[in-house]
Amino acid sequence: MLKVINSFLVMAMLISAFVVYSLEYSIKQGERDISLAKKQTRKALETIKLLDAEWSMLTQPERLQRLANEHLKLRPVKATQIVDRDRLAAKLPERPVHDPSQTKNDPLAKMLGELN
């Protein structure tokens, strides 16, 4: 009888040791995962700060004006380029006519047809 009780207690001790070891391993793995997530978060925040600084530098009005002058070759608007609303229709090309028979399954054509 003592052998049975002793063997049962030894088995219970081995099972409990295995359960404790499994819990310890899973807790350590969770801690490693949390540490990695914190490290990735810090790296992402540093990258965001760096990108914000770069965006601020790239969108400076003086820099944009200089680039526009170099590459776009824009000229000031002349008074003759400004048109009244009444005269605007005469300057615009005619709107193309929509033919629904040519585009049965086209969703954009359906939207255009609803606009007409």
N, C-alpha and C positions, 0 to 999 in steps of 0.2 A: 504494500500500500504506500509506503514511504517513497519507494522508487517511482511510482506513478505520480505522486504529488511533486516530487523533486523534478522529474522530467517535464511535467506540466509547467512548473515554475520557470525552469530553464527555457522552455519554448516561449513562454510569455515574456521573459526577459529579452530573448533574442528578437522577438517580434517588436517589442517596444523599442529596442535599440535601433532596429531597422526603420521604424516609423519616425523616431527622433532624427536619425541621420537624413532621411528623406525630407523632413520638414526643414532641417538646417540647410540642406542643399538648395531647396526651392527658395528659401528666404535669401540666401546669398545670391542666387541668380536674379531674384527680384531687385536686390540692392544694386547689382551690376547694371541691370536694365535701367533703373532710375538714374544711376550715375551717368550712363551713356546718354540718356534723354536730356539730363541737365547740361551735359557737355555740348550736345548738338544744339540745344536752345541758346546757350551762350555764343556759340559760333554763328548761329543764324542772326542773333541780335547784333553781333559785331559786323556781319555782312550788311545788314540793313543800315546800320550807321554809316558804313563806308559808302554804300550806294546813295544814301541821302546826301552825303557830302559831295559825291560826284555829281549828282543831279543838280544840286545848288550851284556848283561851279559851271556846269554845262548850260544852265538856263539863266545865267546872268544877262541882263538886258544889254550891257555893253558888248559882250561877246556875241550875242545874237545879232546885234546891229552890225558889227564888224563882218560877221559871216554873210549876212544878207547883202551887204554892200559888195563883198568880194564875189559871191556866187550867183546872186539873183539879178543883179544889174537892174534894179527897180528904178523907176523915175517917178517924180511927183505926179499926182492926178491933175489933169488939165480940166478946166471948166467945160470944155466941149465934150468931155467924156461922160458928164453927168446928164442923164436924160430924165424928163418928166415921166410920170406914170402913164400918161395918155399916149406919149410917143413910144413907150417901151414896146407895146404890142407890135408896132410896125417894124421894129428892129429885130425881134425874135423870129426864129424860123417857125414854120407851122408845126403843130403837134402831130405826130404820126397817128394814123388811123389804126385802131386795133381790130383785127379780124379773128374772132373767136374760133372759127372753123379750122384754122391752121394750128391752134394750140389748145387741144382738148384737155390734156393732163398737166399742163403747166400751171403751177400754183401762182406764179408771178403774173401770168397772163390773166388768171381769174381775178386777182386783185386789181389789175389795171382795168379790166372790164367793169368792175364795180365802181371804179372812179369815174368812168365816162358817163 
